Amino acid sequence: MKKNIFIVAIILCAVSIYTTTNAQSYKNGLGLRFGGLTSGLTLKHFTNQTTALEGIVSLGRQSVIVTGLYEKHAPLGGAGSAKLFYGFGGHLGFFQDGGRYYYNDNRIYTSSTVVGLDGILGLDFKLNKAPINISMDIKPFVDFFGGNYFYMDGGLSLRYTF
C-alpha cells in the first residue's frame, strides 16, 4: 500500500508541474476515499481560498467512523493547481462486538462508541478543464478507548467538484 501511495504521489507531482498556471479552483468536492484503515465517502467544502472543512464517513470491519477535519491549503510554487494541505479534527467511531479497523488488527473493540483526534497532511490537485479532484494524504489518529491507541492511515481521494 505504501509503495502504491508513493507511486501515485510521484505521478501527481509530475502532472502538476506540467499544468498551466491558470488553474481552476473548486468550492465543493464529493467522492470516495480509498484508505488503508479508513475508506468511504468524503466531502470537502472550501470556506475561503485557503481553508476547507472535510467530512469522511468510513466503513470498517463491523464499524462506522465519522471524521471531521479543518484544513489549511497552500499553493505549491509553480505547480499549477496543486496545493499542500494540513489540518486537524476528530472522529466518532461506532463499533459492534468484534469491530476493528482491519482484518489482522489485534485491537478488537466491543460494542462501543469511540472518540479520537485526527491530523492530516496531504497534496490536493484539481484537474484543469475537468470537474475532478485528486488528493493524497497521511492521516494519523488516536482512539481513546481503554487506553490510547495510535494509528497511521494513508489514503487517496477522488472527488467530483462543483
Phi, psi and omega in degrees: 000316181298322179295318179296317179296319179297317180296316179297322179298318179296317179297315179300316179297317181296316180295318183292330179293327183267004177278158180285161183279354176274052185294144176272151176249177176217158181260318182227149175217132180233130181186209184242144174248126177254100185245167177290317180245327183238105178241145178163211183273137178230139176228124178241133179230123177277127177274336171201193185295334187242354180234146181218156172247134179232135175243139179229128173249112186253144175247127179239195178286105182057041181207156172226129181238129178249121183240138174238132183230143171253125187234142172253133181245137179226128180295144174276130183304120176069016184252030177065234184264015178282137178228141172271138177223154178211157180181190182210167178178206181211171178217160176230122182247141178241113185245138170271172177305130180084006181291147178199169182281324179212165191298321184268009182289129178272359175266097182259128181269144172274176178304111184195168172251131184243137177249148179201171177248144182232149168237166178207142176216129183194186179236128183243133184223124176258122179291135176291141176061019176216142182278049184237136175236136176237133174220148178236140182212164168243127186230088175286147177210159180236132172261138175252089181208107180060033186126180179254118180249124182260134177231149174242120183238146174231152182204163176236125180247136174240124184229148169272129184257148178206000000 
